[in-house]
Amino acid sequence: MGESYVLGGSQTDFARNWTKEGLGLFDMLAEVIPAGLADAGVDATEVQVVHVGNLAAERFSDQAQLGGLVVAAEPGLLGVPSTRHEAACASGSTAVVAATADLASGRYDVALVVGLELMRNVSANQAAAHLATAAWAGREAVEAEFAWPALFADVAAEYDRRYGLDHDALGRFAAIAFANGADNPLAQTRDWEFPSGSFGDDDVQNPIVEGCLRKTDCGRITDGAAAVVIAGEEYAARWAAQRGLALRDLTRISGFGHRTDTLLLADKVAASARSEHLFPQLHGAIHDAYARAGLAGVDDIDVVEMHDCFTITGLVTLEHLGLVAGGKGGEAIHDGTIERTGRLPVNPGGGLLAAGHPVGATGVRMVLDAHRQVSGQAGAQQIDGARRALTVNVGGSFTTTVAFVVESGRS
């Protein structure tokens, strides 16, 4: 693949409730797009193509045609082609995949990718119903009050059947995530307090939501948007020269993986009985990214932005990175491997659990945070010496997986 270069970007404050402020999708775009362009040092008139990630604007906001809403929010993009992408929680990453494909083809030189979701404008039960459209409607989680906690509780049950599940590892994963999020000025939970018992089996402080999953095992409903500006090599070289930089100093997306599995979770689980991996397509997408970036594997990665909509998602993904064998993810959590000072820091800004999960924005936010890490701009979340990051974004019950290797040659 031709390499694409991340020039900059922006995200909104994921703690905001936009509806309570009397604001909506247009306002998100009107904030995040100019901020992202300014951070990248690119004028709107230089953007040649736009890709938008979003799951359910029609459900939450009765709004489709998000490309037109982008132009309404930033008139400098008038006439620029745009496409919207939906792949459940991986919607933002599929938008990035499409943008990099456009750049690699040579059709365009500069792409703007925006991901957004407005979800706090309805009740929790209504939000859960809207999000359940990313499962197989009428065939799974039919009796569940909250479809996704129920489905990922099923993942936890299958993991327990195969390997034995250490619930303390899930609690420790959550505690690490929320501690990281406390230092992130844009995290949804940065000001939250967690009394004793919040990460264990205390039914008062940490009640069961579905199956074995408790409150702090579960991500929350979030409003937010993120944007990144990505350029092809020729434009990026000029951009770098204007700033006294070499092309090798810039952040580049050097590898990607993008795979899709069948929709029904039960079918995925049944098929994986013939594989050494619980979710073979998750493993495949990650290792496709390694291969396209010319890497041997996870030992070449300095930091991971990982999909942890639930603690069990994080545990499973750790094992599919190639970090540890199946059933051994808990060891990497307990021994400090994934902490900021560990061998492979995971989600130094809090991940989905703590930073927040505005569905369509998450994949874009991951690429932005990876860019900030490898370019030394991550602030309090900065991992010393980080030069190469991996992002892993999952849609549905590991139905869609997108992974990117994001790296910089800065000195």
Residue pairs with C-beta under 8 A, 6 or more apart in sequence:
1 100
1 104
1 255
1 256
1 292
2 103
2 104
2 106
2 232
2 233
3 233
3 252
3 253
3 254
4 99
4 100
4 103
4 104
4 111
4 230
4 231
4 232
4 252
4 253
5 230
5 231
5 232
5 233
5 236
5 239
5 247
5 250
5 251
5 252
5 253
6 228
6 229
6 230
6 250
6 251
6 252
6 253
6 367
6 368
6 371
6 406
7 40
7 41
7 42
7 229
7 230
7 231
7 236
7 239
7 250
7 251
8 36
8 39
8 40
8 41
8 42
8 228
8 229
8 371
9 36
9 39
9 40
9 226
9 227
9 228
9 229
9 364
9 367
9 368
9 371
10 32
10 35
10 36
10 38
10 39
10 226
10 227
10 368
11 32
11 186
11 224
11 225
11 226
11 227
11 361
11 364
11 365
11 368
12 28
12 31
12 32
12 186
12 223
12 224
12 225
12 226
13 185
13 186
13 224
14 186
14 187
14 188
14 222
14 223
14 224
14 355
14 356
14 358
15 186
15 187
15 188
15 189
15 190
15 191
15 356
16 223
16 224
17 120
17 223
18 24
18 27
18 28
18 118
18 120
18 121
18 223
19 118
19 120
19 121
19 223
20 120
24 61
24 118
24 121
25 57
25 61
25 63
25 66
25 69
25 116
25 118
26 69
26 72
26 73
28 116
28 118
28 223
28 224
28 225
29 69
29 70
29 72
29 73
29 74
29 114
29 116
29 225
30 73
30 74
31 225
32 114
32 116
32 225
32 226
32 227
33 44
33 70
33 73
33 74
33 77
33 112
33 114
33 227
34 44
34 74
35 227
36 112
36 114
36 226
36 227
36 228
36 229
37 43
37 44
37 47
37 74
37 112
37 227
37 229
39 229
40 228
40 229
41 239
41 243
42 110
42 229
42 231
42 239
43 76
44 74
44 75
44 76
44 77
45 76
46 110
47 76
47 77
47 80
47 110
47 111
47 112
47 229
48 80
48 108
48 109
48 110
48 111
49 80
49 81
49 82
49 99
49 102
49 107
49 108
49 110
49 111
49 112
50 67
50 70
50 77
50 80
50 81
50 82
50 83
50 111
50 112
50 113
50 114
51 82
51 83
51 84
51 85
51 95
51 96
51 98
51 99
51 102
51 111
51 112
51 113
51 114
52 66
52 67
52 70
52 82
52 83
52 84
52 85
52 95
52 113
52 114
52 115
52 116
52 360
53 84
53 85
53 86
53 91
53 92
53 93
53 94
53 95
53 96
53 113
53 114
53 115
53 116
53 360
53 361
53 363
53 364
54 66
54 84
54 85
54 86
54 91
54 115
54 116
54 117
54 359
54 360
55 86
55 88
55 89
55 91
55 117
55 131
55 134
55 359
55 360
56 117
56 119
56 130
56 131
56 133
56 359
57 63
57 64
57 66
57 117
57 118
57 360
58 64
59 130
59 133
60 117
60 118
60 119
60 121
60 122
60 127
60 130
61 118
61 121
63 69
66 82
66 84
66 116
67 82
67 83
67 84
68 82
70 77
70 82
70 114
71 77
71 78
71 80
71 82
77 112
83 95
83 98
84 95
85 91
85 92
85 94
85 95
85 98
86 94
87 93
87 94
87 395
87 400
87 402
88 134
88 359
88 395
88 396
88 399
88 400
89 134
89 307
89 309
89 357
89 359
89 362
89 363
89 393
89 394
89 395
89 396
90 363
90 393
90 394
90 395
90 400
90 401
90 402
91 115
91 359
91 360
91 363
91 395
92 113
92 115
92 226
92 360
92 361
92 362
92 363
92 364
92 365
92 366
92 393
93 258
93 362
93 363
93 364
93 366
93 367
93 391
93 393
93 402
93 404
94 258
94 363
94 395
94 400
94 402
95 113
95 114
95 115
95 363
95 364
96 113
96 228
96 230
96 253
96 363
96 364
96 367
96 402
96 404
97 256
97 258
97 402
99 111
99 112
99 113
99 230
100 111
100 230
100 253
100 256
102 108
102 111
103 109
103 111
103 230
103 231
103 232
104 232
106 232
108 232
109 231
109 232
109 234
109 235
110 229
110 230
110 231
110 232
110 235
111 229
111 230
111 231
112 227
112 228
112 229
112 230
113 227
113 228
113 229
113 230
113 364
113 367
114 225
114 226
114 227
114 364
115 225
115 226
115 227
115 358
115 360
115 361
115 362
115 363
115 364
115 365
116 224
116 225
116 226
116 358
116 360
116 361
117 222
117 223
117 224
117 225
117 358
117 359
117 360
117 361
118 223
118 358
119 127
119 130
119 131
119 221
119 222
119 223
119 358
119 359
120 127
120 221
120 222
120 223
121 223
122 130
124 221
125 145
125 146
127 221
128 145
128 146
128 147
128 148
129 147
131 147
131 148
131 359
132 141
132 147
132 148
134 395
134 396
134 399
135 141
135 147
135 148
135 151
135 263
135 265
135 396
135 397
136 263
136 264
139 264
140 147
140 151
140 264
140 265
140 266
141 147
141 148
141 150
141 151
144 150
144 151
144 210
145 210
146 209
146 210
148 309
148 310
149 209
149 210
149 211
149 213
149 218
149 310
150 210
150 211
151 265
151 397
152 213
152 309
152 310
152 312
152 313
152 397
153 209
153 210
153 211
153 212
153 213
153 312
154 211
154 265
154 269
155 265
155 310
155 312
155 313
155 316
155 397
155 398
156 165
156 170
156 211
156 212
156 213
156 312
157 211
157 212
158 269
158 278
159 165
159 278
159 312
159 315
159 316
160 212
162 278
162 326
162 327
163 326
163 327
164 327
165 212
166 330
167 201
167 212
168 200
168 330
168 334
169 315
169 329
169 330
169 333
169 334
170 217
170 311
170 312
170 315
171 199
171 200
171 216
171 217
171 311
172 199
172 333
172 334
173 308
173 311
173 314
173 315
173 333
173 338
174 199
174 216
174 217
174 311
174 353
175 194
175 199
175 216
176 333
176 338
176 339
176 346
177 308
177 314
177 347
177 350
177 351
177 353
177 354
178 189
178 192
178 194
178 216
178 350
178 353
178 354
180 340
180 347
180 348
180 349
180 350
180 351
180 354
180 381
181 187
181 188
181 189
181 190
181 349
181 350
181 351
181 353
181 354
181 355
182 189
182 190
182 350
182 354
183 190
183 349
183 380
183 381
184 190
184 349
184 350
184 354
184 355
184 380
184 381
185 379
185 380
186 349
186 355
187 349
187 350
187 354
187 355
187 356
188 220
188 222
188 354
188 355
188 356
189 220
189 350
189 353
189 354
189 355
189 356
190 350
190 354
194 216
195 205
196 202
196 205
197 204
197 205
197 206
198 205
198 206
198 215
198 216
199 206
199 216
200 206
201 214
206 214
206 215
206 216
207 214
207 215
208 214
209 215
209 217
209 218
213 310
213 311
213 312
216 311
216 353
217 310
217 311
217 312
218 309
218 310
218 353
219 308
219 309
219 310
219 352
219 353
219 356
219 357
220 356
220 357
222 356
222 357
222 358
223 358
224 356
224 358
224 361
224 365
225 358
225 361
226 361
226 362
226 364
226 365
226 368
227 364
227 368
228 364
228 367
228 368
228 371
230 253
231 239
233 247
236 247
236 250
237 247
239 250
240 246
240 247
240 249
240 250
248 409
249 408
249 409
249 410
249 411
250 408
251 370
251 371
251 374
251 375
251 406
251 407
251 408
252 406
252 407
252 408
253 367
253 404
253 405
253 406
254 292
254 293
254 294
254 405
254 406
254 407
255 288
255 289
255 290
255 291
255 292
255 293
255 294
255 295
255 404
255 405
256 288
256 289
256 292
256 402
256 403
256 404
256 405
257 284
257 285
257 286
257 287
257 288
257 289
257 290
257 292
257 401
257 402
257 403
258 285
258 288
258 400
258 401
258 402
258 403
259 281
259 282
259 284
259 285
259 288
259 400
259 401
260 281
260 399
260 400
260 401
261 268
261 279
261 280
261 281
261 398
261 399
261 400
261 401
262 268
262 271
262 399
263 396
263 399
265 397
268 279
268 397
268 398
268 399
269 278
271 280
272 278
272 279
272 280
276 326
277 283
277 319
277 320
277 326
278 316
278 319
278 320
278 326
279 316
279 320
279 398
279 401
281 398
281 401
282 316
282 317
282 320
282 392
282 394
282 398
282 401
283 320
283 322
284 401
285 392
285 401
285 402
285 403
286 320
286 321
286 322
286 390
286 392
286 401
286 403
287 297
287 322
288 403
289 390
289 403
289 404
289 405
290 296
290 297
290 298
290 300
290 405
292 405
293 405
293 407
295 301
295 388
295 405
297 322
298 321
298 322
298 323
298 344
298 390
300 388
301 321
301 344
301 388
301 389
301 390
301 405
302 344
302 345
302 373
302 374
302 383
302 385
302 386
302 387
302 388
302 389
303 344
303 345
303 346
303 348
303 370
303 373
303 383
303 386
303 388
303 389
303 390
304 321
304 344
304 345
304 346
304 347
304 389
304 390
304 391
304 392
305 347
305 351
305 366
305 369
305 370
305 389
305 390
305 391
305 392
306 314
306 317
306 318
306 346
306 347
306 351
306 391
306 392
307 313
307 314
307 317
307 351
307 352
307 362
307 392
307 393
307 394
308 314
308 317
308 347
308 351
308 352
308 353
309 352
309 353
309 357
309 394
310 353
311 353
313 394
314 346
314 347
314 351
314 353
315 329
315 330
315 333
316 329
316 398
317 392
317 394
318 324
318 329
318 332
318 333
318 338
318 346
319 325
319 326
319 327
319 328
319 329
321 344
321 390
321 392
323 329
323 332
323 337
323 344
324 331
324 332
332 338
332 344
336 342
337 343
337 344
338 344
338 345
338 346
339 345
340 348
340 381
340 383
345 383
345 386
347 353
347 354
347 355
348 373
348 378
348 381
348 382
348 383
349 355
349 369
349 378
349 381
350 356
352 362
355 365
362 393
363 391
363 393
363 402
366 391
366 393
366 404
367 391
367 404
367 406
369 378
369 381
370 389
370 390
370 391
370 404
370 406
371 377
371 406
372 378
372 379
372 381
373 381
373 382
373 383
373 386
373 389
374 386
374 387
374 388
374 389
374 406
374 407
374 408
374 410
375 408
375 410
376 382
376 386
376 410
378 386
387 407
387 408
387 409
387 410
388 405
388 406
388 407
388 408
389 405
389 406
389 407
390 403
390 404
390 405
390 406
391 402
391 403
391 404
391 406
392 401
392 402
392 403
393 401
393 402
393 403
394 400
394 401
395 401
395 402
